[in-house]
Amino acid sequence: MTAPRFVEQLNEQIGNEYAAHQQYVACAVYYDGLTMPQMAAFFYAQALEERGHAMMMVRYLLDTDSEVRIPGVEAPTSQFADVIAPVKLALEQEKRVSQQIFGLTKTAREENDFASEQFMQWFIKEQVEEVSTMSDLLTVVTRATDDIEAIEEYVKREQQSAGADPAAPQEAGA
């Protein structure tokens, strides 16, 4: 049986993942408005990835006969001072999500909920990758603030999709 405390926190995390989805859509729209198609596409893809994470969590709760609640989310930040601000916000968001994922894993461990702890392992790996990606992107965007083409070229070169991760948990509805 899935630990009730873990179920409660995972339902909260579903909301966090949807909030991250919305924030990345707002970042994508900002870059789309600046005619930065590579940055826009990168953030649209990030948004879909966050939605996917929420749906993985939904699937896990369904598979364990646990209650699923889809929480509402606050409106995202949609006004940015410059091309650096959305990436800086994204890095802060990924670091915050990492702490949330670590907290969920800790709860599963404290509750001796081994299945839930195992479920969280993929998300830990994912967060290491996400923080690294955003950190590198922030470095590039900060360095090339006045060279939009250099930013776009970096994203085009470095962010080519590697395809789906076969180790990823299944998404609900997939």
C-alpha positions in Angstrom: 0.0 0.0 0.0 1.2 3.5 -0.9 1.9 5.6 2.2 -0.9 8.2 2.7 1.7 10.9 3.5 3.4 10.2 0.2 0.1 10.2 -1.7 -0.7 13.6 -0.3 2.7 15.0 -1.2 2.6 13.5 -4.7 -0.8 15.0 -5.4 0.8 18.4 -4.4 3.7 17.7 -6.7 1.3 17.1 -9.6 0.2 20.7 -9.1 3.9 21.8 -9.0 4.5 20.1 -12.3 1.5 21.7 -13.9 2.7 25.1 -12.5 6.1 24.4 -14.1 4.3 23.5 -17.4 2.5 26.9 -17.3 5.7 28.8 -16.5 7.5 27.2 -19.4 4.6 28.1 -21.8 4.9 31.7 -20.6 8.7 31.6 -21.2 8.1 30.1 -24.7 5.6 32.8 -25.6 8.0 35.5 -24.5 10.7 34.2 -26.8 8.2 33.6 -29.6 7.3 37.3 -29.3 10.9 38.2 -29.7 11.2 36.0 -32.8 13.6 33.6 -31.1 12.2 30.4 -32.6 14.9 28.1 -31.1 14.4 29.4 -27.5 10.6 29.3 -28.0 10.7 25.7 -29.2 13.0 24.7 -26.3 10.6 26.1 -23.7 7.5 24.7 -25.5 9.2 21.3 -25.3 10.1 21.9 -21.7 6.5 22.7 -21.0 5.3 19.4 -22.5 8.0 17.6 -20.5 6.6 19.0 -17.2 3.1 18.1 -18.2 4.4 14.6 -18.9 5.9 14.4 -15.4 2.6 15.3 -13.9 0.9 12.6 -16.0 3.5 10.0 -14.9 2.6 10.9 -11.3 -1.1 10.5 -12.1 -0.4 7.1 -13.7 1.5 6.0 -10.6 -1.3 7.0 -8.2 -3.8 5.3 -10.5 -1.7 2.1 -10.6 -1.4 2.0 -6.8 -5.2 2.6 -6.3 -4.4 5.9 -4.6 -6.5 9.0 -4.7 -5.7 11.4 -7.5 -6.3 15.1 -7.1 -5.4 17.7 -9.8 -4.7 20.9 -8.0 -5.1 24.4 -9.5 -2.1 26.5 -10.1 -1.3 30.2 -9.9 -0.8 32.2 -13.0 2.9 32.1 -14.2 5.2 35.1 -14.6 4.8 36.3 -18.1 6.6 39.7 -18.1 10.4 39.6 -18.3 13.0 42.3 -18.2 15.3 40.8 -20.8 16.3 37.5 -22.5 18.1 36.4 -19.4 15.2 36.6 -17.0 13.2 33.6 -18.2 16.2 31.3 -18.1 17.2 32.5 -14.6 13.6 31.9 -13.5 13.7 28.4 -15.1 16.9 27.5 -13.3 15.4 28.6 -9.9 12.3 26.6 -10.7 14.3 23.5 -11.5 16.3 23.8 -8.3 13.0 24.2 -6.4 11.5 21.1 -8.1 14.7 19.2 -7.3 14.2 19.9 -3.6 10.5 18.9 -3.9 11.5 15.6 -5.6 14.1 14.9 -2.9 11.4 15.6 -0.2 9.1 13.1 -1.8 11.8 10.5 -1.9 12.6 11.2 1.7 9.0 10.7 2.7 8.8 7.4 0.8 11.9 6.2 2.6 10.7 7.4 6.0 7.4 5.6 5.4 9.1 2.4 4.2 7.2 2.8 1.0 9.8 1.0 -1.2 7.7 1.1 -4.4 7.2 4.9 -4.2 10.9 5.4 -3.3 11.8 3.4 -6.4 9.3 5.4 -8.5 11.0 8.6 -7.5 14.5 7.5 -8.6 13.9 8.4 -12.3 12.8 11.9 -11.2 16.0 12.4 -9.3 18.0 11.6 -12.4 15.8 13.8 -14.5 16.2 16.8 -12.1 20.0 16.5 -12.2 19.8 16.8 -16.0 17.2 19.6 -15.9 19.3 21.7 -13.5 22.4 21.2 -15.6 20.7 22.1 -18.8 19.2 25.3 -17.4 22.5 26.2 -15.7 24.4 25.8 -19.0 21.7 27.8 -20.9 21.8 30.6 -18.3 25.6 30.8 -18.8 25.2 31.1 -22.6 22.4 33.5 -22.5 24.2 35.7 -20.0 27.4 35.7 -22.0 25.6 36.3 -25.4 22.9 38.7 -24.2 23.5 41.1 -27.1 23.9 38.3 -29.6 20.5 36.7 -30.1 21.8 34.7 -33.1 24.5 33.1 -30.9 21.9 32.1 -28.3 19.6 30.6 -31.0 22.6 28.7 -32.6 23.5 27.3 -29.2 20.0 26.0 -28.5 19.7 24.6 -32.0 23.0 22.8 -31.7 22.8 21.6 -28.1 19.2 20.9 -27.5 18.4 18.4 -30.2 16.1 15.8 -28.9 17.7 12.5 -27.9 14.3 10.8 -28.1 12.1 9.3 -25.4 13.8 7.8 -22.3 12.8 4.1 -22.2 13.3 4.1 -18.5 10.8 6.8 -17.9 7.6 6.0 -16.0 4.5 5.6 -18.2 2.2 8.7 -18.5 -1.5 8.5 -17.8 -3.3 8.5 -21.1 -0.3 7.5 -23.1 
